[in-house]
Amino acid sequence: ATEPLTALKQQLGDRRALIVLDNCEHVVDAVANVLDAVLSAAPNAHALVSSQELIGIGGEHVLRLPSLAVPAEPTPSADIALAAGAVQLFVARARAFDPHFVLDDRTAPTVAAICRRLDGIPLALEMAAARVPLLGVEGLANRLDERFRVLTAGKRTALPRQRTLHATLDWSHGLLSAPEAAVFRRLGVFAGPFTLAAAGAVAIGGERDGVDVIECLSGLCDKSLVVADPDDVEASYRLLETARAYAQERLAEASETATVTRRHAQHYQRGFEACFDDWTQLSDAAFRARYAPHLDNLRAAIAWSFGSEGDGDTAIALVGSSAQLWLSLSLYAEAGAWVQRALERLAPSTPPALEADLWLAVARFHGQR
């Protein structure tokens, strides 16, 4: 009997053919070997493959399918919300579960917020819509911090990995190498976009253990667990909120939350040391372009530093060094609140340089307010 692969190549020959393969991420090596052999022998054949990971053979062209579009914030009306594909899907599925559900100007802002928090992920939106009859949109929105407990209403006929949001992420996580899994869970501490340097400092730190952060980030982007945002100067990376929540869960399971969160705060403390000097030397636009993208991570670092497991000196250093950013963005109330909390943390043991920077921040704050 002819070997199946040989028979397939003989059958295809010079024919024009399209080979369709779906959900190949768990057998990607085997798929690569088969396709490479078949397509080399059948010059008029093409393959259409869906996978969370690149197949990695010659002639491969990648089309990344992003999440559905979500409405911009704020979303004042139903008409504006319905222009986004995520809202269209959510409304259609909500009506399937509750024929009386209506998207109007009253419910549109909440539905839009749900779609944003679920990152426009179709499976998550369908599971969320199934909870509308039980919770209503307001109740659903209020429970998205517990999304892995709430979003469990998958189809009975679906594959096990598609029956809950958590199972879907378990499936993706199970495809990671050990180094990729370690980097992924540690990236969960980032509250906004981060650079390659930040990923290395926070996810790897000084203990390399043979882990290559570039290789790991590349793999995580290929598997759609990290999103890369190219830039002419320096690319940035980010986790969708759902992936970030899952990464934080894994980080806690590994008992690494305290260590990695401290690294995160210390990285941004170092990153903002030149903030005031840069403000004096750069144009307003250049200054904001350099520092504003780090605002959410700065907030997270300061909040941790003031917390029960944080560090008072780190908090004072972050507030003192970053004051000019808050002021340049006209975030006076927020800046004032952080400055006040930092002043309350001053102690006889506070290093004089940190105290001096904080008092300079106070002077700048009162001078520009």
Secondary structure, 3 states (H helix, E strand, C coil): CCCHHHHHHHHHCCCCEEEEECCCHHHHHHHHHHHHHHHHHCCCEEEEECCCCCCCCCCCCCCCCCCCCCCCCCCCCHHHHCCCHHHHHHHHHHHHHCCCCCCCCCCHHHHHHHHHHCCCCHHHHHHHHHCHHHHHHHHHHHCHHHHHHHCCCCCCCCCHHHCCHHHHHHHHHHCCCHHHHHHHHHHCCCCCCECHHHHHHHHHCCCCCCCCHHHHHHHHHHCCCCEEECCCCCCEEECCHHHHHHHHHHHHHCCCHHHHHHHHHHHHHHHCCCHHHHHHHCCHHHHHHHHHHHHHHHHHHHHHHHCCCCCHHHHHHHHHHHHHHHHHCCCHHHHHHHHHHHHHHCCCCCCHHHHHHHHHHHHHHHHHC
